[in-house]
Amino acid sequence: MTVPDADPGPSDADLIAAWSRGDEGAAAVLVRRHARALARFLGAAGARDDVDDLVQETFYRAFRRIDGFRGGSSFRTWLLTIGRNALKDAKRRARRRPVIPLDDREVAVDAEAPHHETVARDAEARLGDEVAKLPPMQRDVFLMRAQQGLGYEAIAETLETSVGAARVHYHHAVKRLKEALER
C-alpha cells in the first residue's frame, strides 16, 4: 500500500505571483521553502559566520528584483545565483577594507605577540569613541557601510537621502575618523 505524497502546496511561480499582488504570506512561504538550502549552499561555498546575513541579503535582493525572474530556471537556482553573487560581494568587501569590530566580539590577535592585543583593543576603543562623536547622519552612514557592508543605494533608501549624499557623508566620516585616529 503506497501513501500518496503530501500536498506540496502552491508552486514557486504561484507564490511569486501572489507576492507580486501584495500577499506577504507568499514571500514567507518562499523563504521557509528555500532558506535552509540556500544557507547550506552559502556555507559550503565559503561563507563562515555571516551565513544568516547572506541568506537575508539574498532574499532582500531577490524580492527587490523579482520582476527579473523569468522562470527560465527554478526559483531556487535563481536564488542560489543571487546568493553566490552576494557572497562574492561580501568577500570583495572584506578584502578591500580590514574590519575593526565595533561591538563586544573578540579581536583576532597574534598570541605570540601580546602587545598586538593591547594595540588592537586600544584602536578599537578609540575608533568606537570617535564614531560616537560623529554627527548622526555621518555616524549612521559610516556604520551601515563599514559595519553592515551596505551599498550606497541601500543606505540612501534606509536613511531617506540621495546616493550622492550618502557617499559624501561616508567620505566626511572616514576623513574625520582618520584625522582623529592619527592624533
trRosetta pair geometry for C-beta under 8 A, 3 or more apart (Angstrom, degrees):
i j d omega theta_ij theta_ji phi_ij phi_ji
5 8 7.3 -2 138 -43 118 90
9 29 7.0 -140 142 -166 149 136
10 14 3.9 -114 179 90 110 133
10 15 5.4 137 104 -53 117 82
10 18 7.3 40 133 -13 164 139
10 26 7.8 -50 80 -127 144 96
10 29 7.5 58 55 125 105 158
11 14 4.7 100 53 5 76 100
11 15 7.0 -141 97 -2 42 87
12 15 5.6 -57 -149 39 34 112
12 16 6.2 37 152 -23 68 104
12 30 6.6 87 -137 -115 82 98
12 33 7.4 -157 -91 104 92 154
12 74 7.1 92 37 -172 156 78
12 75 3.9 -143 168 4 149 141
12 76 7.6 -125 -83 -29 159 76
13 16 5.7 -50 -146 33 31 112
13 17 6.5 31 154 -17 63 105
13 71 6.4 39 -102 -110 115 122
13 75 7.6 -162 -58 -45 56 118
14 17 5.8 -55 -150 37 31 111
14 18 6.3 31 151 -19 65 107
15 18 5.5 -53 -145 37 33 112
15 19 6.2 34 155 -20 66 104
15 26 4.3 167 -162 -170 73 98
15 27 7.7 150 166 -68 102 30
15 29 5.5 -127 -129 82 136 119
15 30 5.2 159 133 -59 140 100
16 19 5.8 -53 -147 36 30 110
16 20 6.3 33 152 -21 63 106
16 26 7.4 -165 -55 151 15 127
16 30 7.3 81 -69 -82 68 144
16 66 6.2 -180 -156 -171 101 118
16 69 6.6 -105 -147 83 152 142
16 75 6.8 -165 -52 -100 126 134
17 20 5.6 -54 -149 35 31 114
17 21 6.6 25 152 -14 63 106
18 21 5.8 -61 -154 39 33 108
18 23 4.0 -39 158 46 93 141
18 25 7.9 -51 136 74 128 82
18 26 3.8 161 93 -73 114 154
19 22 7.7 142 -176 5 32 7
19 23 5.7 -88 -85 66 37 79
19 24 7.4 75 -128 -103 78 24
19 26 4.1 -135 -56 90 80 120
19 27 4.7 100 -119 -57 127 84
19 30 7.1 -34 -44 -6 145 136
19 63 7.4 -98 158 -133 141 99
19 66 7.0 -115 100 -153 124 169
20 66 6.5 -153 -79 115 96 135
20 67 7.8 108 -118 -78 122 75
23 26 4.2 68 102 -7 109 112
23 27 7.7 165 104 -9 66 78
24 27 5.7 -50 -162 31 47 112
24 28 6.7 48 144 -20 71 103
25 28 5.4 -52 -152 34 40 116
25 29 6.5 43 150 -21 68 100
26 29 5.7 -50 -152 32 34 112
26 30 6.6 35 150 -18 65 103
27 30 5.6 -53 -151 36 35 113
27 31 6.4 36 151 -19 66 104
27 63 6.3 38 -134 -109 126 132
28 31 5.7 -52 -149 36 32 112
28 32 6.3 31 154 -16 66 105
29 32 5.8 -54 -146 40 31 109
29 33 6.0 32 155 -23 65 111
30 33 5.6 -57 -143 37 28 113
30 34 6.2 -13 170 13 65 115
30 75 7.1 -87 -146 149 113 148
31 34 6.8 -82 -140 51 21 84
31 35 5.2 32 174 -47 68 115
31 59 5.8 32 -105 -124 100 150
32 35 6.5 -32 -112 12 18 113
34 37 5.7 -65 -159 46 56 108
34 38 5.6 57 147 -26 85 110
34 75 7.1 -106 -69 115 151 103
34 76 5.4 -164 -124 -106 118 85
34 79 5.6 76 159 55 145 172
35 38 5.6 -61 -145 40 29 113
35 39 6.1 30 158 -21 67 107
35 55 5.7 68 -152 -175 86 132
35 59 7.5 -17 -94 -56 92 132
36 39 5.8 -54 -147 35 29 111
36 40 6.5 31 153 -19 63 104
37 40 5.7 -52 -149 35 33 112
37 41 6.3 35 152 -20 65 106
37 76 6.4 -7 96 -152 146 123
37 80 7.9 -63 129 -74 101 106
38 41 5.7 -55 -149 36 31 113
38 42 6.3 27 155 -16 66 107
38 55 5.4 120 109 -123 118 92
38 58 6.1 -166 -176 87 139 156
38 76 7.8 -142 -63 -151 87 80
38 79 5.7 -74 -92 140 122 121
38 80 6.6 -150 -114 -87 76 66
38 83 5.4 -175 -160 -75 100 155
39 42 5.8 -54 -143 39 30 108
39 43 6.2 32 157 -20 64 108
39 51 5.3 75 -152 165 86 117
39 52 7.4 13 -117 -84 118 51
39 55 5.2 -16 -77 -74 85 134
40 43 5.8 -57 -148 37 27 112
40 44 6.3 21 157 -13 64 110
41 44 6.0 -63 -149 41 27 106
41 45 6.0 21 155 -18 65 114
41 80 5.5 -80 161 -129 170 103
41 83 6.3 84 96 104 123 147
41 84 7.9 -70 145 -64 118 84
42 45 5.5 -60 -141 40 30 111
42 47 4.2 3 155 12 93 140
42 51 5.3 144 100 -135 120 83
42 54 5.0 163 -160 103 153 138
42 55 6.6 -135 12 -63 153 77
42 58 7.7 -133 -66 -34 135 143
42 83 5.5 -103 -72 171 105 121
42 87 5.8 -177 -140 -72 90 128
43 47 5.6 -71 -88 65 38 93
43 51 5.2 4 -71 -103 87 138
45 83 7.9 133 32 128 154 103
45 84 6.5 -128 -155 -113 164 79
45 87 5.7 53 111 141 127 174
46 87 6.7 116 68 177 96 130
46 91 7.3 19 114 -77 131 132
47 50 5.7 -107 -168 74 99 79
47 51 4.7 122 120 -85 127 71
47 54 5.2 -95 -123 10 151 156
47 87 5.6 -99 -63 -120 102 113
47 90 7.5 45 -111 78 94 149
48 51 7.4 -132 96 -36 15 87
50 53 4.5 -51 -168 45 83 118
50 54 5.6 87 129 -27 89 98
50 90 6.4 -172 106 -172 151 152
51 54 5.7 -60 -147 39 30 110
51 55 6.3 33 155 -22 66 103
52 55 5.7 -50 -147 32 32 112
52 56 6.4 31 154 -16 64 106
53 56 5.7 -57 -151 39 31 111
53 57 6.1 32 151 -20 67 108
54 57 5.4 -50 -140 38 34 113
54 58 6.2 40 155 -25 65 103
54 83 6.5 80 154 -153 103 85
54 86 5.4 144 -154 118 85 122
54 87 5.9 38 -146 -78 142 77
54 90 6.4 -70 -92 -25 107 154
55 58 5.7 -52 -149 32 29 114
55 59 6.7 22 155 -12 63 104
55 83 7.4 5 -103 -119 49 117
56 59 6.1 -58 -150 39 30 105
56 60 6.2 35 151 -23 65 108
57 60 5.5 -54 -147 36 31 116
57 61 6.3 30 156 -17 66 105
57 86 4.8 148 109 -155 119 140
57 90 7.9 143 53 -58 166 117
58 61 5.9 -56 -149 38 29 108
58 62 6.2 27 154 -20 64 109
58 79 6.2 76 159 -171 119 82
58 82 5.1 123 -152 112 84 103
58 83 4.1 2 -108 -86 143 77
58 86 5.1 -119 -75 5 77 153
59 62 5.4 -53 -140 38 33 113
59 63 6.1 26 163 -14 68 107
59 79 7.7 8 -85 -139 62 112
60 63 6.4 -61 -145 40 23 102
60 64 6.4 22 156 -18 61 111
61 64 5.8 -61 -149 38 29 111
61 65 6.3 -9 164 12 66 113
61 82 5.2 180 96 -173 125 124
61 85 8.0 -140 136 82 167 115
61 86 6.5 -158 -1 -71 147 117
62 65 6.5 -81 -146 55 24 86
62 66 6.5 58 153 -77 65 75
62 69 7.7 41 -164 -55 86 125
62 78 7.2 111 -128 124 111 101
62 79 5.7 -5 -88 -108 149 79
62 82 5.3 172 -69 56 90 173
63 66 5.6 -1 -144 -43 37 112
65 68 4.4 -18 166 20 97 124
65 69 7.5 116 121 -30 78 80
65 82 8.0 174 57 -106 127 133
66 69 5.6 -36 -164 10 51 115
69 75 6.8 27 -161 -114 144 78
69 78 5.5 62 -121 -177 102 169
73 77 4.1 -91 151 82 124 136
73 78 5.7 152 80 -51 109 82
74 77 4.6 99 56 3 81 101
74 78 7.1 -144 95 -3 45 85
75 78 5.6 -55 -152 38 34 114
75 79 6.2 38 149 -22 67 105
76 79 5.5 -53 -148 36 33 114
76 80 6.3 34 153 -21 66 103
77 80 5.7 -51 -147 34 32 112
77 81 6.6 36 151 -21 63 102
78 81 5.7 -53 -155 32 32 114
78 82 6.6 30 149 -15 64 104
79 82 5.6 -56 -150 38 34 110
79 83 6.1 36 151 -20 68 108
80 83 5.3 -51 -143 39 33 116
80 84 6.2 39 154 -24 65 101
81 84 5.7 -48 -147 32 30 112
81 85 6.6 27 152 -15 61 105
82 85 5.8 -57 -152 38 32 110
82 86 6.3 35 149 -21 66 105
83 86 5.5 -51 -145 35 33 113
83 87 6.4 35 154 -19 65 103
84 87 5.7 -53 -151 35 31 112
84 88 6.5 34 150 -19 64 103
85 88 5.5 -49 -147 35 35 113
85 89 6.4 38 152 -20 65 103
86 89 5.6 -52 -150 36 32 114
86 90 6.4 33 151 -20 64 105
87 90 5.6 -53 -147 36 32 112
87 91 6.4 31 154 -17 65 105
88 91 5.8 -56 -148 38 30 109
88 92 6.3 33 153 -21 65 107
89 92 5.6 -55 -148 35 31 113
89 93 6.4 31 154 -19 65 105
90 93 5.7 -52 -148 35 31 111
90 94 6.4 32 153 -21 64 106
90 149 6.5 36 -119 174 76 159
91 94 5.6 -53 -147 35 33 113
91 95 6.5 31 155 -18 65 104
92 95 5.9 -57 -151 36 30 108
92 96 6.4 28 154 -22 65 109
93 96 5.8 -58 -147 34 31 111
93 97 6.9 -35 177 34 65 94
93 149 5.2 89 140 -140 166 109
94 97 7.7 -96 -146 58 19 59
94 99 7.2 -52 -131 -15 72 116
97 146 7.2 -91 121 -133 148 83
99 146 7.4 152 -122 172 86 81
99 147 7.8 113 -150 -113 113 49
100 107 7.4 -2 -149 -118 73 117
100 120 7.6 -169 -131 -164 103 82
100 123 6.3 -107 -131 120 151 106
100 124 5.3 -160 172 -98 112 78
100 127 5.6 92 96 39 142 166
101 105 4.8 -84 173 60 166 108
101 107 6.5 -152 30 -87 108 76
101 124 6.8 4 67 -133 68 125
102 124 7.6 -172 -100 -162 45 88
102 127 7.1 -106 -99 114 91 111
102 128 5.7 147 -146 -96 82 90
102 131 6.7 -11 -134 29 135 166
102 143 7.2 -103 69 -123 163 95
102 147 5.5 -60 27 -100 127 129
107 117 7.1 147 80 -139 110 66
107 120 4.5 178 134 141 150 130
107 121 6.3 -159 22 -71 142 65
107 124 6.1 -133 -66 -45 138 145
109 113 7.6 -121 165 77 96 80
109 114 8.0 64 137 -131 135 35
109 116 4.8 159 -161 107 104 105
109 117 4.2 102 146 -81 176 76
109 120 5.5 -144 -86 15 111 150
110 113 4.6 27 93 36 116 96
110 116 5.0 56 38 42 94 158
111 114 7.8 12 -165 -73 39 67
113 116 4.5 69 103 -11 105 111
114 117 5.5 -43 -165 24 54 114
114 118 7.0 51 144 -15 73 100
115 118 5.4 -51 -154 37 45 114
115 119 6.2 46 149 -20 72 104
116 119 5.6 -54 -146 39 33 111
116 120 6.0 33 155 -20 67 108
117 120 5.8 -55 -143 38 28 110
117 121 6.2 25 158 -16 64 109
118 121 6.0 -56 -144 39 27 107
118 122 6.2 28 156 -19 63 109
119 122 5.8 -58 -148 38 28 112
119 123 6.3 26 155 -18 64 108
120 123 5.8 -55 -146 38 29 110
120 124 6.2 31 154 -20 64 107
121 124 5.6 -52 -145 36 31 114
121 125 6.3 31 156 -18 65 106
122 125 5.9 -55 -147 37 29 109
122 126 6.3 26 156 -15 65 108
123 126 5.8 -56 -144 40 30 109
123 127 6.1 31 157 -20 65 108
123 181 7.3 48 -145 -148 83 121
124 127 5.8 -56 -145 37 27 111
124 128 6.3 28 155 -19 63 107
125 128 5.8 -54 -148 37 29 112
125 129 6.4 31 154 -19 63 106
126 129 5.7 -55 -149 36 32 112
126 130 6.2 26 155 -15 66 109
126 180 7.7 179 164 132 100 100
126 181 6.1 116 127 -113 125 84
127 130 5.8 -58 -145 40 30 108
127 131 6.2 34 155 -23 66 105
127 177 6.8 41 -138 -162 79 116
127 181 6.7 12 -83 -85 76 126
128 131 5.8 -51 -144 33 29 112
128 132 6.6 31 155 -20 61 105
129 132 5.8 -58 -156 33 30 112
129 133 6.8 25 150 -18 63 107
130 133 5.6 -56 -152 34 37 112
130 134 7.3 56 149 -40 63 89
130 176 7.4 176 174 129 108 92
130 177 5.3 120 127 -124 132 74
130 180 4.4 147 -126 108 135 152
130 181 6.6 -85 -16 -54 165 84
131 134 5.8 -34 -162 0 40 117
131 139 6.0 106 174 -133 74 92
131 142 6.5 -150 -135 102 98 139
131 143 7.0 94 -172 -67 130 96
131 177 6.9 20 -74 -101 68 120
132 139 7.3 53 -117 -123 22 137
133 180 7.7 148 63 -110 136 159
134 138 4.4 -120 172 95 116 111
134 139 4.0 153 82 -66 114 84
134 142 6.5 31 93 11 176 143
134 173 5.5 29 -139 -127 145 95
134 176 6.3 134 -105 88 93 146
134 177 7.6 -25 -69 -60 120 93
135 138 4.8 78 60 15 83 109
135 139 6.8 -158 85 -12 35 91
136 139 5.6 -59 -143 37 27 112
136 140 6.2 23 163 -17 66 107
137 140 5.9 -54 -144 37 30 108
137 141 6.2 26 159 -15 64 108
137 159 7.0 106 -140 -173 85 142
137 161 7.6 83 -152 -49 122 157
137 169 5.3 -98 133 -131 97 143
138 141 6.0 -58 -145 41 28 107
138 142 6.0 29 157 -21 65 111
138 169 4.9 -152 -99 -173 59 89
138 170 7.7 163 -147 -80 68 26
138 172 5.7 -87 -114 91 125 104
138 173 4.0 163 179 -75 99 101
138 176 7.2 44 161 24 152 141
139 142 5.8 -59 -146 37 26 111
139 143 6.2 19 160 -14 64 109
139 173 6.9 162 -72 -122 32 130
140 143 6.0 -57 -145 39 28 106
140 144 6.2 25 158 -17 64 110
140 159 6.1 131 118 -96 134 129
141 144 5.9 -58 -145 39 28 109
141 145 6.1 17 160 -11 65 114
141 155 5.7 76 -132 -180 75 137
141 159 6.9 -42 -75 -24 83 163
141 166 5.4 177 -131 -153 124 72
141 169 4.1 105 23 107 161 122
141 170 4.9 -118 139 -65 117 76
141 173 6.3 -179 79 -11 101 145
142 145 6.1 -67 -146 44 24 103
142 146 5.5 -8 172 9 68 119
142 147 7.9 59 129 -4 66 95
142 169 7.7 -117 -38 136 75 90
142 170 6.1 146 -84 -125 60 66
142 173 3.9 -132 -65 142 122 155
142 174 7.1 166 -116 -55 107 67
142 177 7.4 127 -143 -33 149 138
143 146 6.5 -60 -117 53 22 90
143 147 4.7 -18 -164 24 65 125
143 148 6.7 55 142 -7 67 100
144 147 7.3 -18 -66 53 10 86
144 148 5.0 -37 -151 44 44 126
144 150 4.6 -39 164 39 91 129
144 154 7.5 -158 168 106 123 97
144 155 4.7 136 110 -109 142 102
144 158 6.8 178 -126 67 153 149
144 159 7.7 -128 -10 -36 160 117
145 148 7.3 25 -14 55 10 81
145 149 7.4 43 -174 -111 33 15
145 150 6.1 -83 -88 61 44 76
145 152 7.5 19 -98 -78 114 64
145 155 6.3 -12 -60 -68 87 148
145 170 5.3 38 3 -118 164 130
146 149 7.9 -10 164 -67 9 48
150 154 4.4 -117 -171 86 109 125
150 155 5.2 133 112 -56 123 85
150 158 7.5 -14 174 0 164 142
151 154 5.1 92 57 11 76 101
151 155 7.0 -141 98 -5 38 91
152 155 5.5 -55 -144 39 35 113
152 156 6.0 38 157 -22 69 105
152 163 4.8 81 135 -155 112 86
152 166 4.7 152 -156 97 86 129
152 167 5.6 5 -126 -62 144 83
152 170 7.5 -98 -101 -7 98 144
153 156 5.9 -54 -148 35 27 110
153 157 6.4 25 154 -17 62 107
153 163 5.8 -12 -88 -99 56 116
154 157 5.7 -54 -147 37 31 111
154 158 6.1 30 156 -19 65 109
155 158 5.8 -58 -146 39 28 110
155 159 6.0 0 165 6 67 114
155 161 8.0 -31 128 57 80 104
155 166 4.6 128 101 -150 118 141
155 170 7.9 52 123 -54 170 120
156 159 6.4 -70 -137 52 23 91
156 160 7.8 75 167 -103 54 3
156 161 5.2 -107 -142 79 71 69
156 162 5.7 -27 -146 157 128 15
156 163 4.6 -71 -41 -76 156 52
156 165 7.1 115 -116 59 99 91
156 166 4.6 -104 -68 -26 83 136
157 160 7.5 17 -177 -75 27 43
159 166 6.9 138 50 -94 131 103
161 165 4.4 -101 162 83 118 134
161 166 5.8 142 91 -54 116 83
161 169 7.9 48 110 -11 163 138
162 165 4.5 97 56 5 83 101
162 166 7.0 -143 96 -6 46 84
163 166 5.6 -53 -151 34 33 114
163 167 6.5 36 151 -20 65 103
164 167 5.7 -53 -151 34 32 112
164 168 6.5 30 152 -17 66 105
165 168 5.6 -54 -147 37 34 111
165 169 6.3 34 155 -19 67 105
166 169 5.9 -53 -146 37 30 110
166 170 6.3 30 155 -18 64 107
167 170 5.8 -58 -150 37 29 111
167 171 6.3 32 153 -21 65 107
168 171 5.6 -53 -147 35 31 114
168 172 6.4 26 156 -15 65 106
169 172 5.9 -57 -147 40 30 107
169 173 6.2 32 154 -22 65 108
170 173 5.7 -55 -146 36 30 112
170 174 6.3 28 158 -17 66 106
171 174 6.0 -57 -149 37 27 107
171 175 6.3 27 154 -19 63 110
172 175 5.6 -54 -145 38 32 114
172 176 6.3 32 156 -19 66 106
173 176 5.9 -56 -148 37 29 109
173 177 6.2 26 155 -17 65 109
174 177 5.8 -56 -144 39 30 110
174 178 6.2 32 157 -20 65 106
175 178 5.9 -55 -148 35 27 110
175 179 6.4 24 155 -16 63 108
176 179 5.8 -59 -149 38 30 110
176 180 6.1 26 155 -18 66 110
177 180 5.7 -56 -144 39 30 110
177 181 6.1 21 160 -12 66 111
178 181 6.1 -63 -143 43 26 103
178 182 6.1 25 158 -21 64 112
179 182 5.9 -60 -146 35 27 110
179 183 7.1 41 153 -37 60 96
180 183 6.1 -44 -163 8 34 115
